[in-house]
């Protein structure tokens, strides 16, 4: 059984360990789960990810309670079918899906995972990012995955519901060494219906378009959506299309933050990325690292975050070594 140190990171370490354990068949014990976080141990969203992956691969689990700082996971064989879980809070549904997404590479039958919680939550990818940026990029590499959204859920009430649909997949090595020429920008603006009178979705989209075009880029699409939710809220995703890659930049609209500021911040992140090196930004690279470890290939990023470093170490513990090469043209991550 692998002995893992959970104190070097947060919930990402738990999710990645779950994925790699289910894929490799290697059991693990993680001590010090989120030990250096303000609220150590498993939170509801992490506990639900453990239980969802356990259902999907018939695992034996110990320590999957809220607050637990020791988790033992002994996987069975991933199978198709259906899994249904409820985070019980506004914990991120997209982060929960991240723990399950790699299972498509070992499935014999389709798997559908329905999760209830938050679909638009600060510090996690909003659903438009997941559906319009991350999954399209992975589908290019042969991963058969999609998400259906039944209800949108903003923090703090949550109440969202979405289903991750996975089909047996044999992904090809990632080929993200260069992004190539830019081909346009798309804007996805979402707001709760109680903000319709204030035209928040329109203001976010308009500001994003104006700032992108002022910087010399074409806006090839703009989508504004109002959704019924338990809590008011907004989110914005700016998707940049390139010859060989896709990049996404998102912002979550908190109470008191003008729609124009939300849009300006997202566009600023895009422009910063565009001015530098890398085929994908460092945050998406962190999310793609497991697939690089599994399928091989390469990707270039502007810089390496602590999340990427800790994920690399965890991949190595399960036998998936990803090398790192630094140069003026960015950081190259490679698995032969």
Secondary structure, DSSP 4 states (H G I P E B T S, - for coil): -EEEEGGGSSHHHHHHHHHHHHHH---EEEESTTTTSSS-S--HHHHHHHHHHHHHHT-EEE--STT-SEEEEE------EEEEEE-SSS-BHHHHHHHHHGGGGT-SS-EEEEEEEBSB-TTS--HHHIIIIIHHHHHHTT--EEEEEEE--BTTT--EEEEEEE----PPPEEES---SEEEEEEEEEEEGGGTTTTHHHHHHHHHHHHHHHTT--EEEEEEEEE--SS--EEEEEEEEESS-EEEEEEEE-TT--HHHHHHHHHHHHHHHHTS--SB-HHHHHHHHHHHHHH-EEEEES---HHHHHHHHHHHHTT---EEEEETTEEEEEE-
